[in-house]
Amino acid sequence: MSSPQSMLKSIDFGQLMRAAEGLTQWRVLGLSFLTWLAGGLVMVGGQMLATRAGSMLLALLFLVIASVVFSAGMSAVGILLQDKAKDVEQRSVAAAIRAGLLCVPRFILFGLLVLAVVLGLCLVAAIVYFVCKIPFIGPILLFFAHPVMVIAASVFFIALYWVAAPLLAPAIWDGRSLRRAVSLVVAVVRTRLVPLVLMLLALYIVITVITLVVFTGFIPGFAYMTAIASGVIGPSMMASMGGMGNSAAFGAMASSGHMLAGTLSTVILFAVLMALTMQVMIMGVNIIYLMVTDGLDEQGTEESLQAGIDLAREKARQAQGMAREAADKVRHAAHMDGHGHQGAAARGPAAPVAPVTPAAPVAPHHDIFAPAPAPVAPVAPAAPVASAPVPAPAPVPPSAPVAPVPPAPVSQAPVAPAPVVAPAPVQPPVAPATAAGLGGAAVAGGAAASALPPAAAPAGQAASEPLLRCRSCFEVVAADDVFCGHCGFQLKP
């Protein structure tokens, strides 16, 4: 690959003079003229129909059709002139038109790419100017940031209009895809920017000179002949020159044949001028394209561009994953917070301060995750009754004689390690001699014994039942809780 210094020495500005050869290609000139004429007629006719119908959508539709006609026709012209610049046999007009139609989607994609870059530039500028709203330091930042943003936007549009577009179009006409064409433009800008700019400036000078020569003859001729025609035919000729953009002129055209003829002839004349100018421009950019791409390392640039695209995709994928994880965390926190509020509302204010029964110290030995305790053998009914601290029995009437109960069995009865619920009390056996005298006492004692178990049953039942714990944080919860008050876990469906 040649260096920029060698490229500057090897620039043959005489080759740029071949741009004037576009004026001698009559077949290509005819195709260019037909392109401008067809595009102009579609645009003017669409505007007339849209004006009469009063539909902006119809006008937009005809504008799109005219753009497609211009793009396909000028691409066909560029393909034919590129064959001429390569000194190869030119293809037929039909084949050039088919190839030009295939170039239209690539130009549309390039337009979308440019639009995306412009939107990205606007987004960056909006962020920078938003930062400049900070008090005290904001004006200082704006003093430095605003010129930088203006210069960046100016460089982008200058490069787009005068460097990228003139070099990208010949690359697409040469049969390259949009990605390969963009990679070619990047390679040329990175390695041969100075020679490219110099050759483009020289080409613009040539085009300016040729256009000046053409218009120095066209403008006086058009002005004199139009004035004479207006003086002979009438003022309708001048109205056709100045009223092409409003609906009144279109309405007048329908009633005046001279005005319609004058308008159409003017459109044809400008189509000829545009065709002549564009012939020189297209031939020149084809020549520059062939000169700057001679010996260019396109493969390395395309690989680096693809690597940059892959890196950008990977960064975007990582950023998307991080954003998804952050959204999941926020959603989980909101979910837990909502469940905690619901559990607290379901428990009520008295749940956290519920009174604990006297058997609470036994609770750590009874966990829901521990195996069930072994069944306890039934104990004599007199033992829990005599040993349990219960309220005093109801007073016995003095008239009923009560026989004394032997104290030995009561004092020697073993106490169970964990109180259990006793079965129904049974009257202990007494001596036959005192059976008759204990009739009233037995009734009273049975009444007192039947009243004791309900008082002792809650303590024994609370001690034997295991405490409920949350399956998520293993904190103690109440039996009527729907959600855990510590972590918000749902306890009941």
PyMOL commands that set and color helices and strands:
alter all, ss='L'
color gray80, all
select helices_A, chain A and resi 4-10+13-24+26-53+56-85+93-131+137-173+178-233+236-242+247-255+257-292+298-347+360-365+382-387+407-411+432-434+439-464
alter helices_A, ss='H'
color red, helices_A
deselect
rebuild
show_as cartoon
